Amino acid sequence: MDIVVSKEALNWFKDEMEAEPGENIRFFARYGGSSKLHAGFSLGVTKDTPDEAAAESTYDNLLFFVEERDKWYFDGHNLHVLFNESTGELEYDYKKA
């Protein structure tokens, strides 16, 4: 599984989450909402430290990761993190690996 973060989304993490070089950003399955992959679940994001990472990508010395326990959520897809200019929010796209 790959995690791809667009330049615009990377800037969102730096501005909105005040992410600084050396910090870690975790994507995780959370109960509630819905996504293209699972009804009743959505993707959460937080600063955290990897325990048992299933996937990792680094951009500008920021580590983005998914823990092994959340790998099921992606159902064999890669995660693409994008920024929507019109809403000013992140968007997630899932592409079959």
Residue pairs with C-beta under 8 A, 6 or more apart in sequence:
1 54
1 55
1 66
1 71
1 74
1 76
1 77
1 78
1 79
1 97
2 55
2 57
2 78
2 79
2 97
3 27
3 55
3 56
3 57
3 64
3 65
3 66
3 78
3 79
3 81
4 57
4 78
4 79
4 80
4 81
5 13
5 57
5 59
5 64
5 81
6 80
6 81
6 82
6 83
8 82
8 83
8 85
9 81
9 82
9 83
9 90
10 59
10 60
10 62
11 83
12 83
12 90
13 19
13 25
13 62
14 20
14 60
14 62
17 25
17 45
17 47
19 25
19 47
19 62
20 62
21 60
21 61
21 62
22 61
22 62
23 47
23 62
23 63
24 47
24 48
24 49
24 50
24 62
24 63
24 64
24 65
25 45
25 46
25 47
25 48
25 62
25 63
25 64
25 65
26 45
26 46
26 47
26 48
26 50
26 64
26 65
26 66
26 67
27 43
27 44
27 45
27 64
27 65
27 66
27 70
27 79
27 81
28 43
28 44
28 45
28 46
28 66
28 67
28 70
28 73
29 38
29 41
29 43
29 44
29 70
29 72
29 73
30 41
30 42
30 43
30 44
31 40
31 41
32 40
32 41
32 42
33 40
33 41
33 42
34 40
34 41
34 42
35 41
35 42
35 43
35 92
35 94
36 92
36 93
36 94
37 73
37 74
37 75
37 77
37 94
38 73
38 75
41 73
43 73
43 79
43 92
45 90
50 56
50 63
50 65
50 67
51 67
52 67
52 68
52 69
53 65
53 66
53 67
53 68
54 65
54 66
54 67
54 68
54 70
54 71
55 65
55 66
55 71
55 79
56 63
56 64
56 65
57 63
57 64
57 65
58 64
64 81
66 74
66 79
74 94
75 94
76 96
76 97
77 94
77 95
77 96
77 97
78 94
78 95
78 96
78 97
79 92
79 93
79 94
80 92
80 93
80 94
80 95
81 90
81 91
81 92
82 90
82 91
82 92
82 93
83 89
83 90
83 91
84 90
84 91
